[in-house]
Amino acid sequence: MQELRAGDWVKDKRDGMKNPITQLKENCIFLTHPEDCGDIYELWKPTEGDWCWFWDPGTKLPPILAKFTVMYREYYGSTKNASGEHSFYKCEPYLGELPSMLKDK
């Protein structure tokens, strides 16, 4: 049994969904029955070129909006610039809104 937790970003696996990425409001347990969430959702993972919000918890720096490049162990890499690749501990998809860490405040 696998569990997705409230706050996880997931993709809706059903065909024809207009907005397939969403943030779970409550825990969801994957079971083997077709009516369970395991047939509907899968954990969202960024792919190269996806626009994402990046930040590090516990810092006063605001989140940045940038393209995802690569995963470094537990860190998410964002765009490269003259000073090199930037890595962040948190990442969520850009869906045309503020990141969840700012919307809740």
C-alpha positions in Angstrom: 0.0 0.0 0.0 1.3 3.4 -1.0 0.1 6.7 0.5 -0.1 10.3 -0.8 -0.3 12.9 1.8 -2.3 16.1 2.1 -0.2 18.8 0.4 1.4 16.5 -2.2 1.3 17.6 -5.8 -0.3 14.9 -8.0 -1.2 14.4 -11.7 -4.6 13.2 -12.6 -4.2 10.1 -14.8 -7.7 10.2 -16.3 -7.9 11.2 -20.0 -9.4 14.6 -20.9 -8.5 16.4 -17.8 -8.0 20.2 -18.5 -5.9 20.8 -15.3 -4.2 17.5 -14.5 -2.0 18.8 -11.7 -3.5 19.5 -8.3 -2.5 19.6 -4.6 -4.2 17.0 -2.4 -6.4 18.3 0.3 -6.4 15.1 2.3 -4.4 11.8 2.5 -5.0 9.3 -0.2 -4.1 5.6 0.1 -3.4 3.5 -3.0 -5.2 0.2 -2.9 -5.8 -2.4 -5.7 -9.5 -1.5 -6.3 -10.4 0.6 -9.4 -12.5 3.1 -7.3 -9.5 4.1 -5.2 -7.2 7.1 -5.7 -4.4 4.9 -7.1 -6.2 4.7 -10.4 -6.8 8.5 -10.5 -3.6 10.1 -9.1 0.2 9.7 -9.4 2.8 11.8 -7.6 3.8 14.8 -9.7 7.5 15.1 -10.5 8.9 18.0 -12.6 10.4 17.3 -16.0 13.1 19.3 -17.7 11.7 22.6 -18.9 8.7 22.7 -16.6 8.0 26.1 -15.0 8.1 25.7 -11.2 8.2 27.7 -8.0 11.4 27.0 -6.0 12.3 27.9 -2.5 14.2 26.8 0.7 12.1 26.6 3.9 13.5 28.4 6.8 15.1 31.2 4.8 13.8 34.8 4.3 14.3 34.6 0.5 11.1 34.6 -1.5 10.3 31.8 -3.9 11.5 32.1 -7.5 9.8 31.2 -10.7 12.1 29.3 -13.0 12.4 26.4 -15.4 13.3 23.0 -13.8 16.5 21.5 -15.1 17.6 18.5 -13.1 17.3 16.7 -9.7 20.4 16.7 -7.4 19.8 14.1 -4.8 17.0 15.6 -2.7 17.4 19.1 -4.3 15.7 20.5 -7.3 17.8 22.4 -9.9 16.4 25.5 -11.5 17.7 27.7 -14.3 21.4 28.3 -15.0 22.8 31.8 -15.0 26.3 33.3 -14.9 26.9 32.1 -11.4 25.9 28.5 -12.2 23.1 26.2 -11.4 20.8 27.0 -8.4 19.4 24.2 -6.2 16.4 24.4 -3.9 14.8 22.1 -1.3 11.2 22.7 -2.3 9.6 22.7 -5.7 5.9 22.9 -6.9 4.4 23.3 -10.4 3.6 26.8 -11.7 -0.1 26.8 -12.5 -0.6 30.5 -13.0 -0.9 31.3 -9.3 1.3 32.2 -6.4 3.1 29.2 -4.7 1.1 27.6 -2.0 3.5 28.8 0.7 2.5 32.4 -0.1 -1.2 31.8 -0.8 -1.7 30.5 2.7 -0.4 33.7 4.3 
